[in-house]
Amino acid sequence: MEKHDSHDIAVTFSKYRDVQRPDVINAKLVSSDNELLAQIGYKQELKRKFSTLQVFGVAFSIMGLLPSIASVLAQGLTGGTITLIWGWAIASTFVLLIAISMAELGSSLPTSGGLFYWTHFYAPEKIGVFLSYLVGNTNSVALVGALCSVDYGFAGEILAAVSISKDGNFDITSSKTYGVYAACVISHIGITCFASNFVSRLQTFSIVCNLGLIVLFFIALPIGCKVNGIEFNKGSFIFADNEQLSGWTPGFNFVMNGFMPSVWTIGAFDSCVHMSEEAKNASHGVPIGIIGSVSACFILGFFICIVIASCMGPDVTAILDSKFGSPIAQIIYNAMGKNWAIAFMSLIAFCQWLMGASILTAISRQIWAFARDDGLPFAPIVKVVNRKLSTPIRAVIYGGVLALLLGLLCLIGTTAANALFSLYIAGNYFSWGTPIFLRLTTGKHKFVPGKFYTGDVMSPIIGWITCAFIAFIIILVMFPAEPTVSSTTMNYTVVITPGCMIIATLYYLGYAKGKYQGPKSNLSEPSIVHEGEKIREDEEVYLVHSIQSVKSRTDEKNILRAIKSGELEPVMSLTHRVEEKSDV
């Protein structure tokens, strides 16, 4: 082989591969989170500041537990305490199976875009891009719906506290509710824009606050009943009181109104997935965060329901018809009096506020990840990360503005606002179920277990039970509150959820099809660096040693083509890493 004069050239280089049809990825064979993320097809843009406990904290904070149960208690008591307690236990068992199936996917392919990425990864090639787009949009809207329902609950709790302070002489209107709601959303935008290390510490604080509130509730409510002479309900009432306060048959009433408190409360645990690119040891921490948060809420929530049923008194109707507009406020007021009720409702509202801050964090990561792949309108603007704070600030604002717009349903009335609760459930369950189903069917040959896996026998069984329950819940949340539909009992979820999907489909066919091609790599291709040339802030610069003579731009192109195709494996040494600087 003829020798040529040669010299070293500087090359920016990172392993390039096509994410459109990726090879099998094995999370157990990589040495670092960043290496696994590069295999998936993305470069590391966010700082990994979240410990396993803090990943758990994101989901646990979003669930909120006591504030969440307070928001849906009226529905749970529609069939009496038997519906509240046993509906919680049964539904939570199935929700835990969903969490296990999602944890397996999150351990195998931990990326912030998890659900739409997994859908594309496991789907048939012909429909993978469209399904991925539909899941990405639905999940984004559903998470925004979750923020709306959480902050709507916060507004209700604040106004209930005001009503208690005025002895019920306070008119709670739709405009007042939206005003408090909007102020809450704006405050969340402000707090979530802080640096990722602050947001991660906020999750630890939220865990402490939520657990402290639960312990205080367990202690203070029974003591209040004892001091004020309120008799505890007997076990036969706590576990078996059957009320028929809806027009549905007893069995359907139990399922619809008994399952919803658990399904709504123990939700958004996909938030752990959306934090994957900020989690340390993501393949291990993400599944622990998912299963740990769901299990904790399952158990603690069951005991909260028992305490409520024990201390609420025997008249369920009186609790539901509270002049304060909140059954939990009435229960606390009866047991502890006016001042304690105001204080307790304020604490519940504060923890609900923390829920909203956590869920906007998760929303922003999902929106950022989807925009990174050009799946959203204004994606080039939204996907920019503030490198000084390591936070997708524009995605935070994007999610917050969507919540303010969607929350305008509050102005229509309670019936329309309740659709936000069901939209969150229906949209999320569709987004969760699609990749789980595809992994069991068309993509089963591509699934490689991560660090968490229930085994070749149990995993498919759990997965199929999960898919069946998800389909059942999606249908269930479409039913109205009463069999006779009127303007006050109409469930607008049956309009809003399919409507969002139809709009997303039309937008995809009319415009986004040319922009969104599925998850795509943002790893840089190799390129020659010439003297004096400006280098991007996130690039690594390598020195390629004497691979062949470089006398022209044609030689350079040939080198790059050979590196990219894998024909050339040059000896390279990292000579310079440009420090990250703020670009926003």
N, C-alpha and C positions, 0 to 999 in steps of 0.2 A: 504494500500500500504506500503510495507516494506521500511524503511528508510535505506539509505546507508551513510557511511561517504563520505563527498564531500568537494570539495574545488573549488575556483575560477580558471578558465582557461582563458587565453588570446586567442582571436580569431580575425583574420582579416575577415571582413564581409562587403559585399555590396549586396543589393537585386539582386538576380540572376534570370534571365529569358531568355528564348530562343528567340532570335530576328528573327529566321528563319520564324516563324509564329506568330507574336506578336498579343497580344490582342488589342482591340480598345483603342486608346490613346486620352485622352481629355485634350487639352492644357489649358482649362479654369479652370481645377480643381486642378492645381498644384500651389505651393506657390513660386517656384523659377525656374529660367532657368535651373539650374543644376538638379533639380528634374525632370523636363520635359525631359531633355536629357537622364537621367537615365531610364525613362519610355520608351523612344525610343530605348535604349539599349546601350548607350555609357557613359563612364565616361568623366568628364571635363578635358581636357588636355591643351587647349589654354586659355589664359586669356581674360576675357570679357572687352575689352578696348574701343570698338566701340559704341558710342552713336547713336541714331537714325539718327541724322544729318550726322554722319560720315559713316553710312551704306548707306544712300542716296548718300553721296559723292563718294563712291566707284563706283556705277553705273553711276552717273552723270559724273564723271571724265572719265570713260571708253568711254562713248558716245562722250564726247569731243565737240560735236555740231559743232562749227565753223571749227575746224580742220577736223572733219569727213566730213562735207558738202564740204569742200575744196577738199577732197580726191575723192569724187564721183560726183563732179559738172559736169564733162564732160558727164557722162552718163545721168544725169538729164536734161541737155540741148539738148539732141539728138532730142527731140521732140519739142523744143522751151520752152518758159517760162510757157506755159500752162501745159506742162508735169512736169516741175520742181515744180511749186507751187501747182497745184491741185493733182498731184500724191502724193506729200508729205502729203497733208491734208487727202486724202482718206486712204492711207496706214497707216498713223499714228493712225487713228481712230481704225483700226483693231488691230494694235500693242498694243494699250491701252487695248483692250479686252483680248489679250493674257496676258498682265501684271496683269489684275484683276484675271484671272483664276490661274495664278502662285502665286499671293499674297495670295489667299485662301489656297492653298496647303502649302505655306511657313509659314502661320500663324498657320495652324493645326499641322504640323510636321516640326519644324525648326531644321534642321541638315545640316552640311556642305556638306554631300553627297546627299542632297535633291533629285535631279532628279532620280538617280539610286535607292535610298532608296524608294522613292514614287512608282516607277515602280514595285519594288519587293513587296511592301506593298499591292498594289491594284491589282496586276496581279493574274491570276489563278495559283494555286500552281504548276502545271506541267511545266509551261513555265516561271514562275516568275524569277528564277535564271538566265536563259539565257537572257531574256529581260533586266533584271537589268544589266547584264554584258555588253550587247550591248549598252545600253544607257550610262553607265558609261564610256565606251571607246569612244563612239562617241562624248559625251559632252567634254571629255578631249581633244580629237583631235581638235574639233571645236573651243574650247577656245584657244588652241595653234594657230590655224589658224587665230583667231581674233587678237592675238598678232602679228602674222606675217603681217597681212594686215595693222594694225595700225603702226607698225614700218616701213613697206614698204612705207606707206604714209608719215611718218616722213622723210625718206630718200629722197623722191621726193621733199618735201618742202625745205629741206636744200639745195639740189642741184639746185632747182629753184631760191633760194636766191643768190646762187653763180653765176648762169647764169645771173641774173639781174645785179649783181655787175660788170659783164664782158660784159654787153650790148648784151647778147645773144651769145657771142663768146666763148661758153663753151660746150664741147661735153659730154652729159650725157650718160654714158655707163652702161651696166648691171653690170660690175665688180665694178664700182664706187658706184652704187646703193647698191650692196650687202655689200660693205665695210662699208658704213655709217650705213646700216641696222644692221650688225653684231655688230658694236661698240655700237649702241643703245641698242640692246638686252643685251649685256654684262653689260652695265651700269645699266640696270633694275635689273639684277640679283643681283648686288652689293647693290643697294638701298633697294630692297625688303627683303634682309636678315636681316635688322635691326629689333630691338625689335618691338613688336606689337603696343606699345604706340606711337612710332615714326611713324610707317606706318599709324596709325589712324589719327595722326595730319597732315600727308601729304595729306589726303583726304580733310580736311578742307581747307588747303592751295590751293589745286587743284580747289575746288569750287570757291574760291575767284578769282583765276587766270582766270578760264573759264568765269565767269560772267563779270569780268573786261574787258576781251578781247571782249566779245560780245557788251558791252556798248560802248567801244572804236570804234568798227566797225560801230555800229549804228550812231555814231557821226562823225567820221573822214571821212568815205567814201562819204556821201552826201556833207559834207563841201568841200572835195577835188574836187568833181565834180563841185561844184559851183565856187570855186576859179579858176579852170583851164578851165572854160567855156564849160564843157561837159553837154549837155542838159539831163535832166531827161526824161526817157521814159514815155510815156503816159499810162494811165490805161488800154487802149485797148491792148497795147503791153504787159504790165506787167502780165495781167491776161488771155490774150487770144492769144498771139502769137503762131502760130502753124507752126513748122518746120518739115520737113521729111528728116532727115539726116541718116536714116537707111533704109535697104531694106524691113523691115517689114511693114505690113499694119498699117495705122494710129492708129487704136484701140489697136492692140497688141503692137505697139511701145509705146503708152501711158502707158499701164500697165507694160510692162517689164522695160522700162527705167525710168518711173515716180515713180514706187513703190520702186525700189531698193535703191535710196538714203535714204529714211526713214527706210526701212527694215534693211539696213546695219548700219546706224547711230544709230537708237534707238534699239540697241541690247545689248546682254550680261548683261541684267538686272537680269539674274539669278545669277550674281555675289553677289547680296544681300543675296541670299540663301546660297551661299558658305561661307559667313561671319557669318552665324547663330550662330556658336559656339564661336564667339568672340563678339557677339552683346549683349548689355544690353537689357533686356526685349524683347527677340527675337521674340516672338509671336506677338508683337505689332510693333516693330521697323522694322522687315524685310518687311512686306507688305507695310508699309509707304515708306520705301526706294524704293521699286519696283515701286509703283504707282506714287510716287512723282517725281522720276527721269524721268519716261516715260512722264508724263504730262508736266513737265517743258521743256523737249526737244521737245515735240510736239508743244507747243505754241511758244517757242523762235525760234525754227527751222523754223516755218512758216514765222515769221517776218524776219528772216535772208534771206530766199528765196526771199521775197518781196524786201528787200533792194538791193540784188544782181540784181534782174530783173530791178529795177529802175535805177541803176547806171552803168550797163554794156554796154550801148550803143545799137543801133539797129541791129548791125551786129553780129549775133550769131556765124556764121562760123568763123569770124576773131578771136573771143574769143577762140573757140575750137582749132584753128590752131596756138595757141600761140607759139612763138619761145622759150618761157621759159619752156615749157612742163607742164604748169599748168594754167588752165583757171582763177582761183582765183588770181593768181599772175599777170596775164595780166590785169584783172579788176582793181586791186589795183594800178598797175603801171600806167594805163591810167588816173586814178582819182587823184593820189597823187604824181606821179613822182618816180624816181629811188630810192632816199634815203629812203623815206617813205615806198616804196614797200619792200625794203630790211629789214627795221625794222619790218614791219608788218608780213612779212613771217617768220621772226625769232621768233616773239611772237607766231604765229600760230604753228610753229614747236615745241616750248617749251611746249605749252599746249598739243600738240600731244605726246610729250615725257612723260608728266604726265599721259596721257591716258594709255600708255604702262606700266608704273609702277603700275597703279591701276589694270590693267587686269592681269598682272603676279601675283599680290597678290591673285586675285580670282582663277587663274589657280592653284596656289600652294595649295590652300585649297581644291579644287576639287581633285587634284591628291593625296594629303595627305589622304583625306577621302576615296578615292577609294582604295588606297594602304593599308589603315587600315583594309579593308575587304579582302585583298589579291587579288585585282582585276587587278593589274598591274605587269608587269615583274619587278623583283628586289624589290617587295613590302616590305620584311622585312627590307631592308635598307632605302627605301624611307619614310616609315611611322613614322620614329623616329622624335620626336619633341625636339628641343633644349630648355630645360626647363629654362635656364637662360634668354633667349630672348623671350620665349614663341612663337617661330616661327618655322614652318616646313622647315628649311633651305634646307634640302636635296630635298624636293619636289619643292622648288623654283629653285634649280639648274637643276633638272630633266626637269621641264617645259621649262626653258631657253635653255637647250641643244636641246630639241625637236624643239624649234622655230628656232634655228640656222640651224638645219638639213633641216627642211621643207622649210626654207627660201632660200635654194639653188635653188628653182624654179626661183628665181629672175635672175639667171645666164642664164636661157634658153631664157628669154625675157618677154616682157610685157604681152603677151597672157597667158603664163603659170603662171606668177605672179598674174594675175587677178583671177585665179582660187582660190587663197587664200581667196579672198573676198567672193566668192560664197561657198567655203567649209565651212567657218565660218557660213554662213546663213543656208545652207542645214543641216549641222550637228547639229547646235543648235536648229533649228526648229523641227527636228526629236526628239531630246532629250527633248524638251519642250512638244511636242504634245503627246508623248507616255504616260506619267503619267496622263496628263489631260484627255485623252481618256479613260484610264483604270479606273480613278476615276469616270467617268460618266457611265461606263458599269459594268465590272466585280467587281469593288471595291466600288460601290456606297453604299453598306450596311456597309462598314467599315469607310467611311468618317465621321469624327466628326469635325464640324467647329471650328476654333480657334477664336481669338479675332476679326479677319476681315472676314466678310461673307456678301455676297450680298443678301442672302435670298434663300429660297427653290424654289421660282419661277424664279427669275432672274439668279441665279447661273448656272443652267443647260442650260438656253438659251445662256448665254454668253459663256459657255463652248463649246457648239456645234458649235456656230459661229467661235469660236477660232480654233477648230479642222479643220473645213472646210477651213479657211484661211491658216492655217499652211500647209495643204496638197497642196493647190493651189500654195503657195510660193515655196515649195520644188520642185514641177514640173517646175515652172517658171524659177528658177535659173539654170536649166539644159540646157536651150536653148542657142544657140550660138548668138553672136552679130549680125550676118547677116543670112538670110535664106539660102544663098549659102555658105556652109562651106568650109573654106580653112585653111591653116596652121596659118594664122593670125587672123581668126575669130572663130576658134575652141574654144569651152568652155570645158576645161578639168575637170570641176566639175563633169560632167557626168561619168568620169572615176575615178577621185580621191575619191569622196565620197562613191560610192558603193564599190570601191576597198578597202577602209579602213574598211568598214563593213564586206566584205568578208574575209579579212585578220584576223579581230577580231574574226569572227565566226570560222575560221579554227584553230586559236590559242586556242580558247575556247575548241573546240572539241578534239584537239590533246594534249593539256597540261593543260589549266587553269580550265577545268571542275573538275579536281581532287583537285584543290586548292581553287577556288572561289565557295563558297556555298551560295552566297547572303550576304547581310549585317549581320554581326555577332556581338554579344555583346563582348565588351572588359571590362565589369564589372567583377571584380575578384570574384571567388567562395570562400566560407568560408574555412578557414584552421586554424589548431591549430598552435599557435606560441609557440615554446619551448624556454626555457631560453638560451640566447646567440645566438639565431637564427637571421640572417640578414633579415631585412624587406625591401620590395620594397619601393621606395621613394614615390609612389603614393597611398600606402595602408593606410587605417584607422584601428587602432587596438582597439578592444573592449574587455571589461571584461565581461565574461558570468558568472553569479552568481549562483553557487551551483545548477546546473541543474540535475546532477546525479553524482554518483561516477565515477572517472576517474582513473582506475587502469592499463589500458593497451592501446596499440595502437588500439585494436579492439573497445574499448569504445570510443576512439576519432573518429574513422570512423563512428560509429553509431550516435554520436552526429552530425557530419557534414551532414550525410545523412538525419537526421531528420530536421536539419535547412534548408537544401536545398529544401526538399520536402514540407516544410511548416507544417510538423506535430508537430514541436517543435517551440514555440514562446518564447524564453528565454528573461528574463529581461537583457538588455545590457546597459552598460555605456561606452561612448567613453573615453578612458583613455589616448590616445596619438595620435597625428596626425604628421606624419613625414613631416618636411618641404621639399618643393620641391627644388631639387638641379640640377644643370646642369649635364646631362649625355652624352652630345655630345661635 
